[in-house]
Amino acid sequence: MTEPLLTVSGLNVTFNADTKPVYAVRGVDYAVREGEFLGIVGESGSGKSVSSLAVMGLLPSSAKVEGSIRFRGQELVGQSDAAMSKLRGSDIAMIFQDPLSALTPVYTIGQQIAEGLQLHDRTLSKQAARARAEELLRVVGIPNPARRLDAFPHEFSGGMRQRAMIAIAIANDPKLIIADEPTTALDVTIQAQILDVLQTAKEMTGAAVVLITHDLGVVAGNADRVAVMYAGRIVENAAVRPLFAEPVMPYTIGLLRSMPNMVSPRSERLVPLEGRPPLLTAKPTGCPFADRCPAVLDACRTAEPELLAPVIVPLDGAAAAVPVDGAATTAPVDGAATAAPATDHTVACIRRDEIANGTLARSDIFPRPDDVVDAATVHADEVVLQLDDVVKTFPLTTGAVFRRRIGEVHAVDGISLELRRGRVLGLVGESGCGKTTTIMEILELAGAQRGTIEVNGVDTSTLSKKDRVALRSEIQVVFQDPMASLDPRLDIGSVIGEPLTVQKVPKDEIRRRVRESLELVGLEPSYIDRYPHEFSGGQRQRIGIARALIVQPKILVLDEPVSALDVSVQAGVINLLEDLKSRLGLSYLFVAHDLSVVRHIADDVAVMYLGRIVEYGPSDLVFADPQHPYTSALLSAVPVPDPEAEATRDRILLDGDLPSPTDRVDGCRFRTRCPLYAVLDEVRQEQCRTIDPALERVHGRGVACIQTEQNALIRA
């Protein structure tokens, strides 16, 4: 076979090697062939980004790089920055995670694309570079590319900035594109667009792609091969379908079983990966996953296992290793050393053979937790939170000295909701649709700008200051970023007990109740004197939940409570929330953009678009049979960690980004992006342009679309 495009062998990256070494990457080996799509997955801190930055030669001077990185036969380790600069942007390109910080704010998008073109082709004129830049923006799907060339990065939305980054990356037709978490901070609809653009770029340039991500669903639908990293090493490497169908490394098995997805039974419990990855300030003496692995043996702690292929024992008694071309090569069962071809599935686990042959069942390694026991008392008819035609606008002003009003931002534009006792209402939609503004209006407890908000039957606009303080204990919030929501100067006993100090509870009683709350959320009461930085992300989120529960509320508002967590950690937090709801009879308003999480936990779902609710009803109905075109597009864009399902799914890609809430749109506000509108006849399109649809009862849920029947016909 021809030599791979990129070959990484024995790669080690150590930071501060002469003082306090951190062994960020340890003995990484992988290869990427021309036109191949490799996904590298793993938790935060596993070494994914560091290994790829080493390929690009972009690591800081404190990093010591050892091993070999060969690109098209050329050794890159030890090359000067000048030599690497000739490769970067021409033969090897990188798409960074945060496009806003990767783009220079003082140069236009056109200038930044043209710069990369002219650096690698000194004969290219400014006019030719601008024409090429315009063509690239058109390729990546940015509307009005000629005008957008002169825009600055801050004038682009997040999705458009990422598209511009892809345009810069493919400008010189590179042979290798490294994409570092290119969709992490994006909405699911924009994520689908970016992945589609990335595939288009791959086909256009013929480049190989290395995609770094923590989302196994993204990998399942796009990659040819997957490398799973843990504690600075690759622990499993396989073609995408075998890895998802029959994972062998216990860490990979745990990752897959911890993910909520759109095809598994909604009632199926998630499997959390307890513990945290090891600190890499010392080299592990055994398997780095041993402390978190349910299948650990004493031998696992004595030596770090090599990355080898499992020996498959078929029914006829001969051991077989499966090489790259898929043909089986037999070897004696007694394990005699025989030469075997390079295999397609390698695993760093001493129990690889037992798992691969089914002697050790995957479900026995990570069994699913017991089902949640329903609360003894059911209050399904008791409404604890109700919004009726709530409106919230913000003034749009101009002028530095004399401010004048030039318009309004219509953040929330007449929404009605109700949350019942012991149930979960999921509020979903793209960034900018009004979800956060809605919950802030609720939490303020000061009444709506227009419309009514009732908490436990009390109209919040009628509350006095004293009544408002008293009612605040009935409704609490868990924030999106657990670290930012905790005061780093206070120990967690003070953080959790702070709401009780407002209620003048004695100190001894506060400390007792803090210990009870810690135990309730699965943390050791002895942690009470520790500080937030001493905890992992999942533990910090549990601390945030404990703080919310300390005043024994009836309602929890959860603002993206798991979006900042690794998938392995979020499973434990989701299970905890389900257990607490059942045990305490709580009601949740669950705000999220991850629809797979919402499907797993929510009883009812409200889908928001530009300040309005466009579909609202029971979760099972909405997810199984969406009636609004926007809901259908959202659900079709959610990646599923199953390559077979991803290969057969029909995706609905929405054009463009969410319109500005400062603009008033006549008729249906979704029609500018609606795939249904494009196929309607002129009469029906005129209806969409002139009629502003209200929520109407359709098949057991509310739908704000006047073309529901046409939508059903087209889908059929």
Salt bridges, closest charged atoms under 4 A:
GLU3 OE2 - ARG70 NE 3.93
GLU43 OE1 - ARG292 NH1 2.97
GLU66 OE2 - LYS64 NZ 3.48
GLU75 OE1 - ARG70 NH1 3.93
ASP81 OD1 - ARG88 NH2 2.91
GLU134 OE2 - ARG138 NH2 3.09
GLU135 OE2 - ARG132 NH1 3.61
ASP150 OD2 - ARG130 NH2 3.14
ASP173 OD1 - ARG132 NH2 3.74
GLU181 OE1 - HIS214 ND1 3.32
GLU236 OE2 - HIS345 NE2 2.53
GLU268 OE1 - ARG368 NH2 3.28
ASP291 OD1 - ARG301 NH1 2.67
GLU304 OE2 - ARG26 NH2 2.87
GLU304 OE2 - ARG233 NH1 3.34
ASP344 OD1 - ARG225 NH1 2.56
GLU354 OE1 - ARG351 NH2 2.95
GLU382 OE1 - HIS379 ND1 3.69
GLU408 OE2 - ARG405 NH2 2.56
GLU408 OE1 - HIS410 NE2 3.89
ASP413 OD2 - ARG612 NE 3.93
ASP413 OD2 - ARG664 NH1 3.12
ASP413 OD2 - ARG669 NH2 3.11
GLU418 OE2 - ARG420 NH2 2.74
GLU430 OE1 - ARG673 NH1 2.91
GLU441 OE2 - LYS392 NZ 3.82
GLU474 OE1 - LYS554 NZ 2.91
ASP487 OD2 - ARG489 NH2 3.07
GLU509 OE2 - ARG512 NH2 2.52
GLU516 OE2 - ARG512 NH1 2.35
ASP529 OD1 - ARG511 NH2 3.13
GLU560 OE2 - HIS593 ND1 3.10
GLU578 OE1 - ARG269 NH1 3.03
GLU578 OE2 - HIS600 NE2 3.39
ASP579 OD1 - ARG269 NH2 3.13
ASP603 OD1 - ARG266 NH2 3.86
ASP604 OD2 - ARG423 NE 3.04
GLU615 OE2 - ARG701 NH1 2.75
ASP620 OD1 - ARG266 NH1 3.62
ASP625 OD1 - ARG715 NH2 2.82
GLU644 OE2 - ARG241 NH1 3.03
GLU646 OE2 - ARG649 NH1 2.68
GLU646 OE1 - ARG651 NH2 2.60
GLU682 OE2 - ARG689 NH2 2.54
GLU686 OE1 - ARG689 NH2 2.76
ASP692 OD2 - ARG612 NH2 2.98
